[in-house]
Amino acid sequence: MFHERSWRKSTYSGPEGDTACVEVSLAQDALVRDSKATRGDALVFSIQAWRAFVASVA
């Protein structure tokens, strides 16, 4: 279900091959997953909650 979505790696991740980062997929909701475990679980947030989070850390 999550695998068909488009994912973006964090801009704060290190150079190519660095394994310490997260990926996000934005659609009707916001999914966040560990880039090392792309077949694993993802955290699910509403778009409103995701925007509030991003605004608070920006």
C-alpha positions as a Markdown table, in Angstrom:
| # | Residue | x | y | z |
|---|---|---|---|---|
| 1 | Met | 0.0 | 0.0 | 0.0 |
| 2 | Phe | 2.7 | 2.5 | 0.9 |
| 3 | His | 5.1 | 1.3 | -1.7 |
| 4 | Glu | 3.2 | 2.7 | -4.7 |
| 5 | Arg | 3.5 | 6.2 | -3.4 |
| 6 | Ser | 6.2 | 8.7 | -4.4 |
| 7 | Trp | 8.8 | 9.3 | -1.6 |
| 8 | Arg | 11.3 | 12.1 | -1.1 |
| 9 | Lys | 14.4 | 11.8 | 1.1 |
| 10 | Ser | 15.1 | 14.5 | 3.6 |
| 11 | Thr | 17.2 | 17.4 | 2.4 |
| 12 | Tyr | 19.1 | 17.2 | 5.7 |
| 13 | Ser | 20.3 | 13.7 | 4.9 |
| 14 | Gly | 24.0 | 13.2 | 4.2 |
| 15 | Pro | 25.7 | 12.2 | 1.0 |
| 16 | Glu | 24.4 | 9.5 | -1.3 |
| 17 | Gly | 24.5 | 6.2 | 0.5 |
| 18 | Asp | 24.1 | 7.8 | 4.0 |
| 19 | Thr | 21.6 | 5.7 | 5.9 |
| 20 | Ala | 20.6 | 8.2 | 8.6 |
| 21 | Cys | 17.6 | 9.8 | 7.1 |
| 22 | Val | 13.9 | 9.7 | 6.7 |
| 23 | Glu | 11.6 | 9.9 | 3.7 |
| 24 | Val | 8.2 | 11.5 | 3.3 |
| 25 | Ser | 5.3 | 10.9 | 1.0 |
| 26 | Leu | 2.6 | 13.6 | 0.7 |
| 27 | Ala | -0.8 | 12.9 | -0.7 |
| 28 | Gln | -4.2 | 13.0 | 1.1 |
| 29 | Asp | -2.0 | 12.4 | 4.2 |
| 30 | Ala | 1.7 | 12.6 | 5.2 |
| 31 | Leu | 3.6 | 9.4 | 5.6 |
| 32 | Val | 7.1 | 9.3 | 7.2 |
| 33 | Arg | 9.4 | 6.2 | 7.1 |
| 34 | Asp | 13.0 | 5.2 | 7.8 |
| 35 | Ser | 15.0 | 5.2 | 4.6 |
| 36 | Lys | 16.8 | 2.1 | 5.8 |
| 37 | Ala | 13.5 | 0.1 | 6.2 |
| 38 | Thr | 11.4 | 1.1 | 3.2 |
| 39 | Arg | 9.3 | -2.1 | 3.5 |
| 40 | Gly | 8.6 | -1.4 | 7.2 |
| 41 | Asp | 6.0 | 0.7 | 8.9 |
| 42 | Ala | 5.4 | 4.4 | 8.4 |
| 43 | Leu | 4.1 | 7.1 | 10.6 |
| 44 | Val | 0.9 | 8.6 | 9.3 |
| 45 | Phe | -0.1 | 12.3 | 9.9 |
| 46 | Ser | -2.9 | 14.4 | 8.5 |
| 47 | Ile | -1.7 | 17.1 | 6.1 |
| 48 | Gln | -2.7 | 19.8 | 8.6 |
| 49 | Ala | -0.6 | 18.1 | 11.4 |
| 50 | Trp | 2.4 | 17.8 | 8.9 |
| 51 | Arg | 2.2 | 21.5 | 7.9 |
| 52 | Ala | 2.0 | 22.5 | 11.6 |
| 53 | Phe | 5.1 | 20.3 | 12.3 |
| 54 | Val | 7.1 | 21.7 | 9.4 |
| 55 | Ala | 6.2 | 25.3 | 10.3 |
| 56 | Ser | 7.3 | 24.7 | 13.9 |
| 57 | Val | 10.7 | 23.4 | 12.9 |
| 58 | Ala | 11.4 | 25.8 | 10.0 |
